[in-house]
Amino acid sequence: MSTPLNLSGLDLPRRNGELAFDAPWQSTVFALAAAVVENALGGDREPFRHQLIAAIAADPGRPYWESWTAALEALVQTLPPPPTP
């Protein structure tokens, strides 16, 4: 059993206190990023945070969730391949 993802330190878009997604793909990107952080990085959000900062800096006009996608793609490319069964 895994522990719930702690979002308290993240500055995520919210409406009425709830996470704000304008399209289903945005919640999918969020869930994928959370899964990578939890399973591949042992819950350490710092590598993803650094990638997100870099993605936003590289294209400040890009929509927020597109920056999440770019950050997730960059982060996954830095990970070692999973072990073969």
C-alpha positions as CSV (number, residue, x, y, z in Angstrom):
1,M,0.0,0.0,0.0
2,S,1.4,3.4,-0.9
3,T,1.0,6.6,1.0
4,P,-1.1,9.4,-0.5
5,L,0.7,11.9,-2.7
6,N,1.5,15.0,-0.7
7,L,0.6,18.1,-2.8
8,S,1.0,20.7,-0.1
9,G,4.3,22.1,-1.5
10,L,3.2,22.4,-5.1
11,D,1.7,25.5,-6.7
12,L,-0.9,23.8,-8.8
13,P,-3.8,25.6,-10.6
14,R,-6.9,25.4,-8.5
15,R,-10.6,26.4,-8.6
16,N,-12.5,26.5,-5.3
17,G,-9.6,24.6,-3.7
18,E,-9.8,21.7,-6.2
19,L,-7.1,20.9,-8.8
20,A,-8.1,22.6,-12.1
21,F,-8.0,20.7,-15.3
22,D,-9.5,22.1,-18.5
23,A,-9.2,18.9,-20.5
24,P,-8.9,15.2,-19.6
25,W,-5.4,14.9,-20.9
26,Q,-4.2,17.4,-18.3
27,S,-5.3,15.1,-15.4
28,T,-3.7,12.2,-17.2
29,V,-0.4,14.1,-17.4
30,F,-0.7,15.0,-13.7
31,A,-1.4,11.3,-12.8
32,L,1.5,10.1,-14.9
33,A,3.9,12.6,-13.3
34,A,2.7,11.6,-9.8
35,A,3.2,7.9,-10.7
36,V,6.7,8.5,-12.0
37,V,7.7,10.6,-8.9
38,E,6.3,7.9,-6.6
39,N,7.5,4.8,-8.4
40,A,10.7,5.8,-10.1
41,L,11.9,8.5,-7.8
42,G,10.7,7.1,-4.4
43,G,8.5,10.1,-3.9
44,D,11.2,12.7,-4.4
45,R,9.5,15.6,-6.3
46,E,12.7,17.6,-6.7
47,P,13.8,16.2,-10.0
48,F,10.4,16.8,-11.5
49,R,10.2,20.3,-10.0
50,H,13.6,21.2,-11.6
51,Q,12.4,19.9,-15.0
52,L,9.2,21.9,-14.7
53,I,11.1,25.1,-13.8
54,A,13.3,24.5,-16.9
55,A,10.3,23.8,-19.1
56,I,8.6,27.0,-18.0
57,A,11.8,29.0,-18.4
58,A,12.3,27.6,-21.9
59,D,8.9,28.8,-23.1
60,P,7.2,31.1,-20.6
61,G,4.2,31.6,-22.9
62,R,3.4,27.9,-23.1
63,P,0.3,26.8,-21.2
64,Y,0.9,25.4,-17.8
65,W,-0.1,21.8,-18.3
66,E,1.9,21.7,-21.6
67,S,4.9,22.7,-19.5
68,W,4.1,19.7,-17.2
69,T,4.1,17.5,-20.3
70,A,7.4,18.8,-21.4
71,A,8.9,18.4,-17.9
72,L,7.6,14.8,-17.6
73,E,9.0,13.9,-21.0
74,A,12.4,15.4,-20.1
75,L,12.4,13.6,-16.7
76,V,11.5,10.2,-18.1
77,Q,14.4,10.5,-20.6
78,T,16.8,10.8,-17.7
79,L,15.6,7.7,-16.0
80,P,17.4,4.3,-16.4
81,P,15.4,1.7,-18.4
82,P,13.3,-0.6,-16.2
83,P,14.7,-4.0,-15.5
84,T,13.8,-6.7,-17.9
85,P,11.7,-9.5,-16.5
